[in-house]
Structures are given as structure tokens and as C-alpha cells.
């Protein structure tokens, strides 16, 4: 990320997060750096906001609902048990 170039602490933190992206401690450190940089650079803050908005739209379009027996989820209804052969689609 170009915004981190020349900032050795930011570069190192980004590299550490890439090594272990699931680490909450490393994510927190990166969040702190991003917050600082967004406070000092409104253009960067706007870029991050656009990126996050796009990610939220993508997440909303890939929403998956799972239903439970005898309950309705949206327009999908689980009918319970079926005995015999069930074919879905064409052979």
C-alpha cells in the first residue's frame, strides 16, 4: 500500500498482518495505523470509505439463509422428511 511507504512501523505492521491475518492483535495494530492516516489525509479516508462501502454491498448480495425444520426463511420452506428418491435438476 503506497500510503505506508516510508513509514517503517506501518510497513512492518502491514507485513505482520499479511503473515497472520486472523490475529486480532495484529488487526488492532493495523486499525490504529489506518485511523491515524485517515485523520491526517481526508483523501485516503474517502478511499477507505469507498472500499468499505463496496465490500458491504458485496456482502449483502451474497447473503445466505439456512432454514430449520418446519420453519420458513424468506420464500424457502423446509418440508421436513422425504422418503424415497429425490432428484433435483435434470439428469
PDB file of N, CA, C and O in Angstrom:
ATOM      1  N   UNK A   1       0.849  -1.163   0.000  1.00  0.00           N
ATOM      2  CA  UNK A   1       0.000   0.000   0.000  1.00  0.00           C
ATOM      3  C   UNK A   1       0.895   1.226   0.000  1.00  0.00           C
ATOM      4  O   UNK A   1       1.725   1.378   0.896  1.00  0.00           O
ATOM      5  N   UNK A   2       0.748   2.095  -0.975  1.00  0.00           N
ATOM      6  CA  UNK A   2       1.612   3.268  -1.125  1.00  0.00           C
ATOM      7  C   UNK A   2       1.558   4.202   0.078  1.00  0.00           C
ATOM      8  O   UNK A   2       2.550   4.855   0.404  1.00  0.00           O
ATOM      9  N   UNK A   3       0.430   4.266   0.722  1.00  0.00           N
ATOM     10  CA  UNK A   3       0.271   5.156   1.869  1.00  0.00           C
ATOM     11  C   UNK A   3       1.218   4.767   2.999  1.00  0.00           C
ATOM     12  O   UNK A   3       1.528   5.601   3.851  1.00  0.00           O
ATOM     13  N   UNK A   4       1.682   3.529   3.026  1.00  0.00           N
ATOM     14  CA  UNK A   4       2.553   3.052   4.088  1.00  0.00           C
ATOM     15  C   UNK A   4       4.036   3.213   3.749  1.00  0.00           C
ATOM     16  O   UNK A   4       4.882   3.087   4.634  1.00  0.00           O
ATOM     17  N   UNK A   5       4.362   3.487   2.496  1.00  0.00           N
ATOM     18  CA  UNK A   5       5.774   3.584   2.096  1.00  0.00           C
ATOM     19  C   UNK A   5       6.469   4.712   2.849  1.00  0.00           C
ATOM     20  O   UNK A   5       5.951   5.823   2.964  1.00  0.00           O
ATOM     21  N   UNK A   6       7.640   4.398   3.348  1.00  0.00           N
ATOM     22  CA  UNK A   6       8.418   5.383   4.088  1.00  0.00           C
ATOM     23  C   UNK A   6       8.095   5.399   5.575  1.00  0.00           C
ATOM     24  O   UNK A   6       8.793   6.050   6.353  1.00  0.00           O
ATOM     25  N   UNK A   7       7.062   4.703   5.971  1.00  0.00           N
ATOM     26  CA  UNK A   7       6.685   4.597   7.381  1.00  0.00           C
ATOM     27  C   UNK A   7       7.005   3.157   7.798  1.00  0.00           C
ATOM     28  O   UNK A   7       6.194   2.249   7.615  1.00  0.00           O
ATOM     29  N   UNK A   8       8.199   2.968   8.360  1.00  0.00           N
ATOM     30  CA  UNK A   8       8.665   1.606   8.641  1.00  0.00           C
ATOM     31  C   UNK A   8       7.741   0.863   9.601  1.00  0.00           C
ATOM     32  O   UNK A   8       7.527  -0.339   9.439  1.00  0.00           O
ATOM     33  N   UNK A   9       7.190   1.554  10.595  1.00  0.00           N
ATOM     34  CA  UNK A   9       6.280   0.888  11.527  1.00  0.00           C
ATOM     35  C   UNK A   9       5.024   0.416  10.799  1.00  0.00           C
ATOM     36  O   UNK A   9       4.570  -0.708  11.016  1.00  0.00           O
ATOM     37  N   UNK A  10       4.464   1.259   9.944  1.00  0.00           N
ATOM     38  CA  UNK A  10       3.264   0.892   9.193  1.00  0.00           C
ATOM     39  C   UNK A  10       3.563  -0.257   8.228  1.00  0.00           C
ATOM     40  O   UNK A  10       2.771  -1.191   8.103  1.00  0.00           O
ATOM     41  N   UNK A  11       4.706  -0.183   7.549  1.00  0.00           N
ATOM     42  CA  UNK A  11       5.075  -1.255   6.618  1.00  0.00           C
ATOM     43  C   UNK A  11       5.236  -2.584   7.354  1.00  0.00           C
ATOM     44  O   UNK A  11       4.770  -3.622   6.883  1.00  0.00           O
ATOM     45  N   UNK A  12       5.895  -2.545   8.507  1.00  0.00           N
ATOM     46  CA  UNK A  12       6.109  -3.757   9.295  1.00  0.00           C
ATOM     47  C   UNK A  12       4.776  -4.311   9.811  1.00  0.00           C
ATOM     48  O   UNK A  12       4.561  -5.523   9.799  1.00  0.00           O
ATOM     49  N   UNK A  13       3.893  -3.433  10.258  1.00  0.00           N
ATOM     50  CA  UNK A  13       2.591  -3.872  10.770  1.00  0.00           C
ATOM     51  C   UNK A  13       1.779  -4.515   9.663  1.00  0.00           C
ATOM     52  O   UNK A  13       1.152  -5.552   9.880  1.00  0.00           O
ATOM     53  N   UNK A  14       1.781  -3.920   8.482  1.00  0.00           N
ATOM     54  CA  UNK A  14       1.054  -4.492   7.348  1.00  0.00           C
ATOM     55  C   UNK A  14       1.624  -5.869   6.984  1.00  0.00           C
ATOM     56  O   UNK A  14       0.870  -6.803   6.711  1.00  0.00           O
ATOM     57  N   UNK A  15       2.932  -5.988   6.980  1.00  0.00           N
ATOM     58  CA  UNK A  15       3.563  -7.274   6.673  1.00  0.00           C
ATOM     59  C   UNK A  15       3.189  -8.327   7.708  1.00  0.00           C
ATOM     60  O   UNK A  15       2.950  -9.483   7.361  1.00  0.00           O
ATOM     61  N   UNK A  16       3.140  -7.934   8.969  1.00  0.00           N
ATOM     62  CA  UNK A  16       2.781  -8.883  10.034  1.00  0.00           C
ATOM     63  C   UNK A  16       1.329  -9.332   9.916  1.00  0.00           C
ATOM     64  O   UNK A  16       1.015 -10.493  10.180  1.00  0.00           O
ATOM     65  N   UNK A  17       0.445  -8.425   9.522  1.00  0.00           N
ATOM     66  CA  UNK A  17      -0.961  -8.796   9.343  1.00  0.00           C
ATOM     67  C   UNK A  17      -1.101  -9.751   8.164  1.00  0.00           C
ATOM     68  O   UNK A  17      -1.905 -10.682   8.209  1.00  0.00           O
ATOM     69  N   UNK A  18      -0.323  -9.523   7.112  1.00  0.00           N
ATOM     70  CA  UNK A  18      -0.371 -10.429   5.956  1.00  0.00           C
ATOM     71  C   UNK A  18       0.082 -11.834   6.338  1.00  0.00           C
ATOM     72  O   UNK A  18      -0.427 -12.817   5.799  1.00  0.00           O
ATOM     73  N   UNK A  19       1.042 -11.937   7.270  1.00  0.00           N
ATOM     74  CA  UNK A  19       1.535 -13.239   7.727  1.00  0.00           C
ATOM     75  C   UNK A  19       0.466 -14.000   8.505  1.00  0.00           C
ATOM     76  O   UNK A  19       0.319 -15.213   8.355  1.00  0.00           O
ATOM     77  N   UNK A  20      -0.275 -13.273   9.334  1.00  0.00           N
ATOM     78  CA  UNK A  20      -1.302 -13.895  10.196  1.00  0.00           C
ATOM     79  C   UNK A  20      -2.558 -13.021  10.204  1.00  0.00           C
ATOM     80  O   UNK A  20      -2.818 -12.330  11.189  1.00  0.00           O
ATOM     81  N   UNK A  21      -3.337 -13.042   9.124  1.00  0.00           N
ATOM     82  CA  UNK A  21      -4.497 -12.154   9.034  1.00  0.00           C
ATOM     83  C   UNK A  21      -5.575 -12.428  10.086  1.00  0.00           C
ATOM     84  O   UNK A  21      -6.386 -11.548  10.373  1.00  0.00           O
ATOM     85  N   UNK A  22      -5.599 -13.621  10.659  1.00  0.00           N
ATOM     86  CA  UNK A  22      -6.611 -13.945  11.667  1.00  0.00           C
ATOM     87  C   UNK A  22      -6.261 -13.415  13.056  1.00  0.00           C
ATOM     88  O   UNK A  22      -7.099 -13.463  13.956  1.00  0.00           O
ATOM     89  N   UNK A  23      -5.049 -12.916  13.248  1.00  0.00           N
ATOM     90  CA  UNK A  23      -4.601 -12.425  14.550  1.00  0.00           C
ATOM     91  C   UNK A  23      -5.300 -11.103  14.893  1.00  0.00           C
ATOM     92  O   UNK A  23      -5.122 -10.097  14.207  1.00  0.00           O
ATOM     93  N   UNK A  24      -6.091 -11.127  15.960  1.00  0.00           N
ATOM     94  CA  UNK A  24      -6.808  -9.928  16.382  1.00  0.00           C
ATOM     95  C   UNK A  24      -5.860  -8.839  16.858  1.00  0.00           C
ATOM     96  O   UNK A  24      -6.129  -7.656  16.651  1.00  0.00           O
ATOM     97  N   UNK A  25      -4.755  -9.216  17.491  1.00  0.00           N
ATOM     98  CA  UNK A  25      -3.775  -8.229  17.949  1.00  0.00           C
ATOM     99  C   UNK A  25      -3.157  -7.488  16.767  1.00  0.00           C
ATOM    100  O   UNK A  25      -3.011  -6.266  16.794  1.00  0.00           O
ATOM    101  N   UNK A  26      -2.798  -8.238  15.737  1.00  0.00           N
ATOM    102  CA  UNK A  26      -2.204  -7.612  14.558  1.00  0.00           C
ATOM    103  C   UNK A  26      -3.232  -6.756  13.818  1.00  0.00           C
ATOM    104  O   UNK A  26      -2.895  -5.692  13.297  1.00  0.00           O
ATOM    105  N   UNK A  27      -4.479  -7.215  13.772  1.00  0.00           N
ATOM    106  CA  UNK A  27      -5.539  -6.417  13.152  1.00  0.00           C
ATOM    107  C   UNK A  27      -5.733  -5.106  13.905  1.00  0.00           C
ATOM    108  O   UNK A  27      -5.925  -4.057  13.290  1.00  0.00           O
ATOM    109  N   UNK A  28      -5.683  -5.164  15.230  1.00  0.00           N
ATOM    110  CA  UNK A  28      -5.849  -3.958  16.044  1.00  0.00           C
ATOM    111  C   UNK A  28      -4.740  -2.948  15.770  1.00  0.00           C
ATOM    112  O   UNK A  28      -4.994  -1.748  15.668  1.00  0.00           O
ATOM    113  N   UNK A  29      -3.513  -3.441  15.654  1.00  0.00           N
ATOM    114  CA  UNK A  29      -2.391  -2.550  15.359  1.00  0.00           C
ATOM    115  C   UNK A  29      -2.591  -1.876  14.005  1.00  0.00           C
ATOM    116  O   UNK A  29      -2.342  -0.680  13.858  1.00  0.00           O
ATOM    117  N   UNK A  30      -3.042  -2.649  13.016  1.00  0.00           N
ATOM    118  CA  UNK A  30      -3.278  -2.090  11.683  1.00  0.00           C
ATOM    119  C   UNK A  30      -4.423  -1.076  11.710  1.00  0.00           C
ATOM    120  O   UNK A  30      -4.349  -0.036  11.055  1.00  0.00           O
ATOM    121  N   UNK A  31      -5.465  -1.374  12.457  1.00  0.00           N
ATOM    122  CA  UNK A  31      -6.590  -0.438  12.582  1.00  0.00           C
ATOM    123  C   UNK A  31      -6.114   0.891  13.145  1.00  0.00           C
ATOM    124  O   UNK A  31      -6.542   1.952  12.691  1.00  0.00           O
ATOM    125  N   UNK A  32      -5.224   0.835  14.141  1.00  0.00           N
ATOM    126  CA  UNK A  32      -4.685   2.063  14.727  1.00  0.00           C
ATOM    127  C   UNK A  32      -3.931   2.895  13.707  1.00  0.00           C
ATOM    128  O   UNK A  32      -4.084   4.115  13.648  1.00  0.00           O
ATOM    129  N   UNK A  33      -3.119   2.227  12.907  1.00  0.00           N
ATOM    130  CA  UNK A  33      -2.353   2.941  11.878  1.00  0.00           C
ATOM    131  C   UNK A  33      -3.296   3.544  10.845  1.00  0.00           C
ATOM    132  O   UNK A  33      -3.136   4.701  10.453  1.00  0.00           O
ATOM    133  N   UNK A  34      -4.285   2.756  10.400  1.00  0.00           N
ATOM    134  CA  UNK A  34      -5.243   3.266   9.422  1.00  0.00           C
ATOM    135  C   UNK A  34      -5.996   4.476   9.968  1.00  0.00           C
ATOM    136  O   UNK A  34      -6.221   5.449   9.249  1.00  0.00           O
ATOM    137  N   UNK A  35      -6.381   4.412  11.230  1.00  0.00           N
ATOM    138  CA  UNK A  35      -7.102   5.527  11.852  1.00  0.00           C
ATOM    139  C   UNK A  35      -6.252   6.787  11.850  1.00  0.00           C
ATOM    140  O   UNK A  35      -6.742   7.863  11.506  1.00  0.00           O
ATOM    141  N   UNK A  36      -4.992   6.667  12.227  1.00  0.00           N
ATOM    142  CA  UNK A  36      -4.089   7.819  12.230  1.00  0.00           C
ATOM    143  C   UNK A  36      -3.945   8.418  10.842  1.00  0.00           C
ATOM    144  O   UNK A  36      -4.022   9.634  10.672  1.00  0.00           O
ATOM    145  N   UNK A  37      -3.736   7.563   9.851  1.00  0.00           N
ATOM    146  CA  UNK A  37      -3.528   8.041   8.485  1.00  0.00           C
ATOM    147  C   UNK A  37      -4.798   8.665   7.912  1.00  0.00           C
ATOM    148  O   UNK A  37      -4.728   9.628   7.148  1.00  0.00           O
ATOM    149  N   UNK A  38      -5.960   8.118   8.280  1.00  0.00           N
ATOM    150  CA  UNK A  38      -7.222   8.682   7.803  1.00  0.00           C
ATOM    151  C   UNK A  38      -7.490  10.043   8.423  1.00  0.00           C
ATOM    152  O   UNK A  38      -8.089  10.905   7.780  1.00  0.00           O
ATOM    153  N   UNK A  39      -7.050  10.253   9.676  1.00  0.00           N
ATOM    154  CA  UNK A  39      -7.235  11.552  10.335  1.00  0.00           C
ATOM    155  C   UNK A  39      -6.400  12.640   9.675  1.00  0.00           C
ATOM    156  O   UNK A  39      -6.806  13.801   9.629  1.00  0.00           O
ATOM    157  N   UNK A  40      -5.241  12.266   9.168  1.00  0.00           N
ATOM    158  CA  UNK A  40      -4.341  13.273   8.588  1.00  0.00           C
ATOM    159  C   UNK A  40      -4.490  13.428   7.076  1.00  0.00           C
ATOM    160  O   UNK A  40      -3.939  14.365   6.499  1.00  0.00           O
ATOM    161  N   UNK A  41      -5.226  12.524   6.426  1.00  0.00           N
ATOM    162  CA  UNK A  41      -5.367  12.568   4.968  1.00  0.00           C
ATOM    163  C   UNK A  41      -6.822  12.270   4.588  1.00  0.00           C
ATOM    164  O   UNK A  41      -7.233  11.111   4.531  1.00  0.00           O
ATOM    165  N   UNK A  42      -7.589  13.325   4.330  1.00  0.00           N
ATOM    166  CA  UNK A  42      -9.017  13.148   4.030  1.00  0.00           C
ATOM    167  C   UNK A  42      -9.232  12.382   2.724  1.00  0.00           C
ATOM    168  O   UNK A  42     -10.227  11.669   2.595  1.00  0.00           O
ATOM    169  N   UNK A  43      -8.333  12.510   1.762  1.00  0.00           N
ATOM    170  CA  UNK A  43      -8.449  11.750   0.517  1.00  0.00           C
ATOM    171  C   UNK A  43      -8.312  10.260   0.760  1.00  0.00           C
ATOM    172  O   UNK A  43      -9.047   9.457   0.187  1.00  0.00           O
ATOM    173  N   UNK A  44      -7.367   9.896   1.614  1.00  0.00           N
ATOM    174  CA  UNK A  44      -7.173   8.495   1.973  1.00  0.00           C
ATOM    175  C   UNK A  44      -8.399   7.983   2.727  1.00  0.00           C
ATOM    176  O   UNK A  44      -8.852   6.862   2.491  1.00  0.00           O
ATOM    177  N   UNK A  45      -8.936   8.800   3.632  1.00  0.00           N
ATOM    178  CA  UNK A  45     -10.131   8.412   4.382  1.00  0.00           C
ATOM    179  C   UNK A  45     -11.296   8.152   3.433  1.00  0.00           C
ATOM    180  O   UNK A  45     -12.049   7.197   3.626  1.00  0.00           O
ATOM    181  N   UNK A  46     -11.450   8.984   2.418  1.00  0.00           N
ATOM    182  CA  UNK A  46     -12.534   8.799   1.443  1.00  0.00           C
ATOM    183  C   UNK A  46     -12.325   7.518   0.634  1.00  0.00           C
ATOM    184  O   UNK A  46     -13.282   6.796   0.353  1.00  0.00           O
ATOM    185  N   UNK A  47     -11.087   7.240   0.263  1.00  0.00           N
ATOM    186  CA  UNK A  47     -10.789   5.993  -0.464  1.00  0.00           C
ATOM    187  C   UNK A  47     -11.149   4.763   0.370  1.00  0.00           C
ATOM    188  O   UNK A  47     -11.728   3.808  -0.149  1.00  0.00           O
ATOM    189  N   UNK A  48     -10.811   4.783   1.650  1.00  0.00           N
ATOM    190  CA  UNK A  48     -11.120   3.665   2.537  1.00  0.00           C
ATOM    191  C   UNK A  48     -12.634   3.522   2.686  1.00  0.00           C
ATOM    192  O   UNK A  48     -13.158   2.408   2.685  1.00  0.00           O
ATOM    193  N   UNK A  49     -13.336   4.653   2.815  1.00  0.00           N
ATOM    194  CA  UNK A  49     -14.799   4.611   2.946  1.00  0.00           C
ATOM    195  C   UNK A  49     -15.432   3.983   1.706  1.00  0.00           C
ATOM    196  O   UNK A  49     -16.345   3.166   1.828  1.00  0.00           O
ATOM    197  N   UNK A  50     -14.962   4.351   0.524  1.00  0.00           N
ATOM    198  CA  UNK A  50     -15.492   3.773  -0.714  1.00  0.00           C
ATOM    199  C   UNK A  50     -15.222   2.262  -0.767  1.00  0.00           C
ATOM    200  O   UNK A  50     -16.085   1.480  -1.164  1.00  0.00           O
ATOM    201  N   UNK A  51     -14.037   1.878  -0.371  1.00  0.00           N
ATOM    202  CA  UNK A  51     -13.678   0.457  -0.353  1.00  0.00           C
ATOM    203  C   UNK A  51     -14.591  -0.325   0.581  1.00  0.00           C
ATOM    204  O   UNK A  51     -15.087  -1.392   0.219  1.00  0.00           O
ATOM    205  N   UNK A  52     -14.813   0.199   1.776  1.00  0.00           N
ATOM    206  CA  UNK A  52     -15.679  -0.477   2.747  1.00  0.00           C
ATOM    207  C   UNK A  52     -17.129  -0.519   2.272  1.00  0.00           C
ATOM    208  O   UNK A  52     -17.812  -1.527   2.454  1.00  0.00           O
ATOM    209  N   UNK A  53     -17.603   0.572   1.664  1.00  0.00           N
ATOM    210  CA  UNK A  53     -18.970   0.580   1.129  1.00  0.00           C
ATOM    211  C   UNK A  53     -19.141  -0.493   0.062  1.00  0.00           C
ATOM    212  O   UNK A  53     -20.162  -1.179   0.028  1.00  0.00           O
ATOM    213  N   UNK A  54     -18.150  -0.640  -0.807  1.00  0.00           N
ATOM    214  CA  UNK A  54     -18.192  -1.667  -1.843  1.00  0.00           C
ATOM    215  C   UNK A  54     -18.193  -3.062  -1.256  1.00  0.00           C
ATOM    216  O   UNK A  54     -18.884  -3.949  -1.755  1.00  0.00           O
ATOM    217  N   UNK A  55     -17.423  -3.262  -0.202  1.00  0.00           N
ATOM    218  CA  UNK A  55     -17.374  -4.569   0.450  1.00  0.00           C
ATOM    219  C   UNK A  55     -18.714  -4.897   1.104  1.00  0.00           C
ATOM    220  O   UNK A  55     -19.152  -6.047   1.072  1.00  0.00           O
ATOM    221  N   UNK A  56     -19.364  -3.901   1.693  1.00  0.00           N
ATOM    222  CA  UNK A  56     -20.655  -4.131   2.337  1.00  0.00           C
ATOM    223  C   UNK A  56     -21.710  -4.485   1.304  1.00  0.00           C
ATOM    224  O   UNK A  56     -22.557  -5.341   1.559  1.00  0.00           O
ATOM    225  N   UNK A  57     -21.674  -3.841   0.137  1.00  0.00           N
ATOM    226  CA  UNK A  57     -22.627  -4.161  -0.928  1.00  0.00           C
ATOM    227  C   UNK A  57     -22.406  -5.583  -1.423  1.00  0.00           C
ATOM    228  O   UNK A  57     -23.370  -6.307  -1.672  1.00  0.00           O
ATOM    229  N   UNK A  58     -21.153  -5.989  -1.569  1.00  0.00           N
ATOM    230  CA  UNK A  58     -20.850  -7.357  -1.994  1.00  0.00           C
ATOM    231  C   UNK A  58     -21.333  -8.365  -0.955  1.00  0.00           C
ATOM    232  O   UNK A  58     -21.888  -9.406  -1.308  1.00  0.00           O
ATOM    233  N   UNK A  59     -21.125  -8.062   0.314  1.00  0.00           N
ATOM    234  CA  UNK A  59     -21.543  -8.972   1.375  1.00  0.00           C
ATOM    235  C   UNK A  59     -23.063  -9.103   1.392  1.00  0.00           C
ATOM    236  O   UNK A  59     -23.586 -10.193   1.626  1.00  0.00           O
ATOM    237  N   UNK A  60     -23.766  -8.022   1.152  1.00  0.00           N
ATOM    238  CA  UNK A  60     -25.235  -8.069   1.156  1.00  0.00           C
ATOM    239  C   UNK A  60     -25.760  -8.905  -0.005  1.00  0.00           C
ATOM    240  O   UNK A  60     -26.786  -9.573   0.127  1.00  0.00           O
ATOM    241  N   UNK A  61     -25.073  -8.874  -1.127  1.00  0.00           N
ATOM    242  CA  UNK A  61     -25.547  -9.626  -2.285  1.00  0.00           C
ATOM    243  C   UNK A  61     -25.236 -11.115  -2.182  1.00  0.00           C
ATOM    244  O   UNK A  61     -25.769 -11.910  -2.957  1.00  0.00           O
ATOM    245  N   UNK A  62     -24.378 -11.505  -1.235  1.00  0.00           N
ATOM    246  CA  UNK A  62     -24.042 -12.915  -1.072  1.00  0.00           C
ATOM    247  C   UNK A  62     -24.611 -13.483   0.227  1.00  0.00           C
ATOM    248  O   UNK A  62     -24.084 -14.458   0.764  1.00  0.00           O
ATOM    249  N   UNK A  63     -25.672 -12.882   0.725  1.00  0.00           N
ATOM    250  CA  UNK A  63     -26.310 -13.331   1.957  1.00  0.00           C
ATOM    251  C   UNK A  63     -26.864 -14.739   1.771  1.00  0.00           C
ATOM    252  O   UNK A  63     -27.532 -15.021   0.776  1.00  0.00           O
ATOM    253  N   UNK A  64     -26.594 -15.599   2.703  1.00  0.00           N
ATOM    254  CA  UNK A  64     -27.075 -16.979   2.653  1.00  0.00           C
ATOM    255  C   UNK A  64     -27.928 -17.219   3.887  1.00  0.00           C
ATOM    256  O   UNK A  64     -27.511 -16.920   5.005  1.00  0.00           O
ATOM    257  N   UNK A  65     -29.122 -17.759   3.684  1.00  0.00           N
ATOM    258  CA  UNK A  65     -30.005 -18.074   4.806  1.00  0.00           C
ATOM    259  C   UNK A  65     -30.166 -19.577   4.908  1.00  0.00           C
ATOM    260  O   UNK A  65     -30.389 -20.252   3.903  1.00  0.00           O
ATOM    261  N   UNK A  66     -30.054 -20.100   6.106  1.00  0.00           N
ATOM    262  CA  UNK A  66     -30.269 -21.520   6.361  1.00  0.00           C
ATOM    263  C   UNK A  66     -31.551 -21.665   7.153  1.00  0.00           C
ATOM    264  O   UNK A  66     -31.799 -20.924   8.104  1.00  0.00           O
ATOM    265  N   UNK A  67     -32.352 -22.617   6.755  1.00  0.00           N
ATOM    266  CA  UNK A  67     -33.599 -22.802   7.490  1.00  0.00           C
ATOM    267  C   UNK A  67     -33.520 -23.996   8.419  1.00  0.00           C
ATOM    268  O   UNK A  67     -32.641 -24.848   8.296  1.00  0.00           O
ATOM    269  N   UNK A  68     -34.454 -24.038   9.344  1.00  0.00           N
ATOM    270  CA  UNK A  68     -34.555 -25.154  10.263  1.00  0.00           C
ATOM    271  C   UNK A  68     -35.865 -25.884   9.981  1.00  0.00           C
ATOM    272  O   UNK A  68     -36.792 -25.310   9.410  1.00  0.00           O
ATOM    273  N   UNK A  69     -35.932 -27.101  10.369  1.00  0.00           N
ATOM    274  CA  UNK A  69     -37.094 -27.954  10.118  1.00  0.00           C
ATOM    275  C   UNK A  69     -38.399 -27.244  10.490  1.00  0.00           C
ATOM    276  O   UNK A  69     -38.530 -26.673  11.573  1.00  0.00           O
ATOM    277  N   UNK A  70     -39.353 -27.296   9.566  1.00  0.00           N
ATOM    278  CA  UNK A  70     -40.701 -26.760   9.744  1.00  0.00           C
ATOM    279  C   UNK A  70     -40.751 -25.239   9.884  1.00  0.00           C
ATOM    280  O   UNK A  70     -41.770 -24.709  10.325  1.00  0.00           O
ATOM    281  N   UNK A  71     -39.686 -24.521   9.526  1.00  0.00           N
ATOM    282  CA  UNK A  71     -39.690 -23.065   9.593  1.00  0.00           C
ATOM    283  C   UNK A  71     -39.546 -22.498   8.206  1.00  0.00           C
ATOM    284  O   UNK A  71     -39.036 -23.163   7.305  1.00  0.00           O
ATOM    285  N   UNK A  72     -39.993 -21.272   8.028  1.00  0.00           N
ATOM    286  CA  UNK A  72     -39.885 -20.595   6.744  1.00  0.00           C
ATOM    287  C   UNK A  72     -38.799 -19.523   6.829  1.00  0.00           C
ATOM    288  O   UNK A  72     -38.739 -18.771   7.802  1.00  0.00           O
ATOM    289  N   UNK A  73     -37.949 -19.456   5.819  1.00  0.00           N
ATOM    290  CA  UNK A  73     -36.918 -18.440   5.719  1.00  0.00           C
ATOM    291  C   UNK A  73     -37.103 -17.776   4.366  1.00  0.00           C
ATOM    292  O   UNK A  73     -36.837 -18.387   3.331  1.00  0.00           O
ATOM    293  N   UNK A  74     -37.553 -16.541   4.367  1.00  0.00           N
ATOM    294  CA  UNK A  74     -37.821 -15.866   3.097  1.00  0.00           C
ATOM    295  C   UNK A  74     -38.906 -16.616   2.359  1.00  0.00           C
ATOM    296  O   UNK A  74     -39.988 -16.835   2.905  1.00  0.00           O
ATOM    297  N   UNK A  75     -38.640 -17.013   1.134  1.00  0.00           N
ATOM    298  CA  UNK A  75     -39.614 -17.759   0.345  1.00  0.00           C
ATOM    299  C   UNK A  75     -39.319 -19.251   0.343  1.00  0.00           C
ATOM    300  O   UNK A  75     -39.942 -20.007  -0.402  1.00  0.00           O
ATOM    301  N   UNK A  76     -38.380 -19.675   1.164  1.00  0.00           N
ATOM    302  CA  UNK A  76     -37.991 -21.082   1.220  1.00  0.00           C
ATOM    303  C   UNK A  76     -38.646 -21.740   2.426  1.00  0.00           C
ATOM    304  O   UNK A  76     -38.610 -21.192   3.528  1.00  0.00           O
ATOM    305  N   UNK A  77     -39.238 -22.897   2.230  1.00  0.00           N
ATOM    306  CA  UNK A  77     -39.847 -23.632   3.327  1.00  0.00           C
ATOM    307  C   UNK A  77     -39.269 -25.029   3.376  1.00  0.00           C
ATOM    308  O   UNK A  77     -39.214 -25.725   2.363  1.00  0.00           O
ATOM    309  N   UNK A  78     -38.843 -25.430   4.546  1.00  0.00           N
ATOM    310  CA  UNK A  78     -38.360 -26.790   4.741  1.00  0.00           C
ATOM    311  C   UNK A  78     -39.574 -27.671   5.006  1.00  0.00           C
ATOM    312  O   UNK A  78     -40.336 -27.408   5.937  1.00  0.00           O
ATOM    313  N   UNK A  79     -39.765 -28.715   4.198  1.00  0.00           N
ATOM    314  CA  UNK A  79     -40.967 -29.543   4.307  1.00  0.00           C
ATOM    315  C   UNK A  79     -40.803 -30.724   5.249  1.00  0.00           C
ATOM    316  O   UNK A  79     -41.743 -31.500   5.414  1.00  0.00           O
ATOM    317  N   UNK A  80     -39.680 -30.881   5.852  1.00  0.00           N
ATOM    318  CA  UNK A  80     -39.480 -31.979   6.792  1.00  0.00           C
ATOM    319  C   UNK A  80     -38.816 -33.167   6.138  1.00  0.00           C
ATOM    320  O   UNK A  80     -37.911 -32.991   5.322  1.00  0.00           O
ATOM    321  N   UNK A  81     -39.242 -34.375   6.472  1.00  0.00           N
ATOM    322  CA  UNK A  81     -38.629 -35.600   5.972  1.00  0.00           C
ATOM    323  C   UNK A  81     -39.233 -36.017   4.631  1.00  0.00           C
ATOM    324  O   UNK A  81     -40.431 -35.854   4.397  1.00  0.00           O
ATOM    325  N   UNK A  82     -38.392 -36.553   3.765  1.00  0.00           N
ATOM    326  CA  UNK A  82     -38.830 -37.102   2.488  1.00  0.00           C
ATOM    327  C   UNK A  82     -38.293 -38.517   2.398  1.00  0.00           C
ATOM    328  O   UNK A  82     -37.116 -38.763   2.661  1.00  0.00           O
ATOM    329  N   UNK A  83     -39.156 -39.441   2.026  1.00  0.00           N
ATOM    330  CA  UNK A  83     -38.719 -40.822   1.862  1.00  0.00           C
ATOM    331  C   UNK A  83     -38.703 -41.153   0.392  1.00  0.00           C
ATOM    332  O   UNK A  83     -39.545 -40.666  -0.363  1.00  0.00           O
ATOM    333  N   UNK A  84     -37.757 -41.976  -0.031  1.00  0.00           N
ATOM    334  CA  UNK A  84     -37.647 -42.350  -1.431  1.00  0.00           C
ATOM    335  C   UNK A  84     -36.560 -41.562  -2.113  1.00  0.00           C
ATOM    336  O   UNK A  84     -35.754 -40.903  -1.456  1.00  0.00           O
ATOM    337  N   UNK A  85     -36.532 -41.626  -3.438  1.00  0.00           N
ATOM    338  CA  UNK A  85     -35.502 -40.959  -4.231  1.00  0.00           C
ATOM    339  C   UNK A  85     -35.935 -39.531  -4.538  1.00  0.00           C
ATOM    340  O   UNK A  85     -37.072 -39.286  -4.942  1.00  0.00           O
ATOM    341  N   UNK A  86     -35.034 -38.618  -4.344  1.00  0.00           N
ATOM    342  CA  UNK A  86     -35.299 -37.210  -4.646  1.00  0.00           C
ATOM    343  C   UNK A  86     -34.288 -36.753  -5.687  1.00  0.00           C
ATOM    344  O   UNK A  86     -33.082 -36.844  -5.458  1.00  0.00           O
ATOM    345  N   UNK A  87     -34.758 -36.268  -6.817  1.00  0.00           N
ATOM    346  CA  UNK A  87     -33.895 -35.737  -7.872  1.00  0.00           C
ATOM    347  C   UNK A  87     -34.130 -34.237  -7.967  1.00  0.00           C
ATOM    348  O   UNK A  87     -35.265 -33.776  -8.081  1.00  0.00           O
ATOM    349  N   UNK A  88     -33.060 -33.501  -7.918  1.00  0.00           N
ATOM    350  CA  UNK A  88     -33.151 -32.053  -8.069  1.00  0.00           C
ATOM    351  C   UNK A  88     -32.419 -31.692  -9.344  1.00  0.00           C
ATOM    352  O   UNK A  88     -31.236 -31.997  -9.493  1.00  0.00           O
ATOM    353  N   UNK A  89     -33.106 -31.053 -10.253  1.00  0.00           N
ATOM    354  CA  UNK A  89     -32.499 -30.707 -11.542  1.00  0.00           C
ATOM    355  C   UNK A  89     -32.729 -31.805 -12.559  1.00  0.00           C
ATOM    356  O   UNK A  89     -33.576 -32.678 -12.374  1.00  0.00           O
ATOM    357  N   UNK A  90     -31.974 -31.749 -13.620  1.00  0.00           N
ATOM    358  CA  UNK A  90     -32.129 -32.737 -14.702  1.00  0.00           C
ATOM    359  C   UNK A  90     -30.971 -33.710 -14.638  1.00  0.00           C
ATOM    360  O   UNK A  90     -29.905 -33.424 -14.092  1.00  0.00           O
ATOM    361  N   UNK A  91     -31.226 -34.887 -15.225  1.00  0.00           N
ATOM    362  CA  UNK A  91     -30.184 -35.926 -15.247  1.00  0.00           C
ATOM    363  C   UNK A  91     -29.297 -35.736 -16.444  1.00  0.00           C
ATOM    364  O   UNK A  91     -28.358 -36.506 -16.646  1.00  0.00           O
TER     365      UNK A  91
END
